[in-house]
């Protein structure tokens, strides 16, 4: 294992059986494996998609805290749901957890999760402050500065053959 890489476990039996870590810090990034509505080794909030999402996000948060980060450091989430028609329940719980951070996010429907009582699984990627993109020399361009090779969605002259 690289000295720059740290791993944490939540202790759920799936980690040992499948061979993965709850979260891995690699450089300035933290990758959190899919978290579900499991607390103290048991499925909780059976049938309640909103509460299962909240619990999954609490589990993401706990993994991040073990590595010195928080939900505020999350830059991307992936939400896997067993019933996409209930997306609003998942979306509201996600919005409340990330109201200020607003990470890039994807929600997709899956046929099933590892336990049929589980309705949602949440993965996250976090970036800790102090990485190369926060150096004093690297400044974000002002809103009025658009890189010359940038594609603008509001520009009708954009080549649509891409």
Beta strands, then each sheet from edge to edge (+ up, - down):
strand 1: 5-8
strand 2: 23-26
strand 3: 29-35
strand 4: 38-39
strand 5: 42-43
strand 6: 74-81
strand 7: 104-109
strand 8: 120-127
sheet 1: 1+ 2- 3+ 8- 6+ 7+
sheet 2: 4+ 5-
end
